[in-house]
């Protein structure tokens, strides 16, 4: 893989543009943005961007596609038609070193991680060896993030198969599914598909970002899927390991090996070795199999998005009627969300009225993954007898 085709770039733009615009519009994705295509324009409905939005969008796309390496980045500001933008980026991508994927969620400043074309091709080929014989891939997830790119661009290129547009209506996916489909999505959506009660005419699934609950995995196989794999990886590492059942350990992909001091070592196509520290503690089962054993930091995953609860708490404390806040996760797997404990600035505040005000305020300012779904109020944050922060019901 050296560069992208215009069709592949368009696939990424359909994913990246609505996401970037939503980021600047308080989490609101433009209505109809899922239908944008080559003839859609930035200055017309449904996107209808202003000059500042186009500047921010050009900056995000310059970073994603490493356009600064080519000198064409300024030309992006003059382009309005999405198809023309795809052509420009595709032509330039043949002269860049790779793509830059950025961490998402409330984990501080988003961190960029560069992936070379050779490394991306290596991942696509490794996954193609695991999932041969599929005639179509349905990537029901954002393909401008690393997991989405692996299964929605690199893998279909390695397999030489068709790529379906991500479904806006999940029912349409189920009506039109084929026996040779490979469906890639996240645990929350897999749970939805299981609960929808539809049958699958065969096919295979791939899940990633958070562990898949055993009952969801079992229910999807009972509904007709021939196999459902889980892919472990991060924005920094890309895909690392795969397993075919929730009780199994992950097996390293061929280009990874167990390193020293908890590190992972990747052998790149040019034989260079890259050592990386994964965000999770890994419990090894020999030299090629492992189980994640908890994050090495406070980050939790909500709907496949990395979220730092302390960061969300600081955002809540920015409200003038909040003195202190604590945030923790509740629920498990695809049903995990955040909850918040609030200490009002006014001890005599009507908490029912404050609850209603904060819910509306949070809805306007925080994306779904960062928005607490339970608010509890009290005169002080919960602490143990030793004075340490503790959980609450």
C-alpha positions, 0 to 999 in steps of 0.5 A: 500500500502506497497512497490511496485511491480517490474512492478510498479517500472518499470513504474516509471523508464521509466518515471524518467530515461529519465527525469533525463538524460535530466536534465544533458544533457541540456534538451535533452531527449535521442532519443528512451528513451520512448521505454525503458523496462525491457531488456534496459541497462544503458550502451547501446543505447538508454540511453548510460550513462557514469559513472557520469550520472549513479552516478547522476541517482543512487542518484536521484533514491535513493532519490525517493525510500528512498533506504537509509532506507534499505542499498541497495542504493550502489548496484544500481550503479552496476546494468545496466539492467533496469529490474534488477534495478526494481527488486532490488528497488521493493524488497527494497521498502517493507522495506521503509517508502514511496516515496520522490517526488521533486518539479520541475521547476525553483523555486530554489533548488528542494524541496523533500517531503516525502509521506508515503505508508499509505498516498499514499494508502489513496489517491488512495482509495479516487480517486477510490471512485470518478472514479469507474468502469474503466477497464484501466487507461492511464497516459499520464504524468510523473508518477515519480511526485506526480500527475502522481503517484497518477493516474498512480500507486496508483489509478489503484492499488486501482481500480485493473485495467489495466494500459496502457503505456503512448502514444508516439504518441497521435494518437495511444491513440485515435485510441485504446481508449476504453469506460471504459478508464480513461485518465489522463494528463495535460491541454496542452495535453487536448487542443491538444486532443481537437484540434485534432478533434477526437471523444472519445468512452466514458471514463473519463478524469482527469486534473491537474497542471493548470486550464483547459480552459472552452472551452477545457473542453466543447469541450472534452465533446462534443467530447464524454468524459463522464466526465472530472475532475480537481484535485487540489494539490501540490507536498507537499500535494498530491491531495486535491480537485476535481471539474467537471467543470471549473466554479465549486469550488473544493470539498475537498477529504475526508481526508482533512478539512479546517484548521485555518490561511489559512492552510489545515489539513489532517487526516492520516490513523493512525488518526494523523493530518498534517497541511500544508500551500498551495502555493495558497491563497484559497477562501472558499465556506463553509468548504468543497469547495474552489477556488484558488485565486492566488499564495502566491509567484511569481511562475507561471505554464508553461505547468504544471511546476512551474517556478519562473520568477526571477530565469529565469531572473538571468539565462539570465543575466549570458550571457555575452552580457546581462546587465539586464533582466526581465521575465514575463508570457504571454498567458493564461491557457495551452498556457501560456509561458514566455517573457523576456525584455533584456537590452544589455550590449553594448548599441550599439548592433545590437539587431536583431543579439543579438536576434538570438544569445540569442534564440540559447543560451536559446534553448541549456540551458533552458528546454521548460517551462523556455524558453522565447518565446518572447524577447524584447530589450531596454535601460532599464527595464520597470518601472512605474512613481513610479520606480516600475517594470511593464509589457510590450507589 
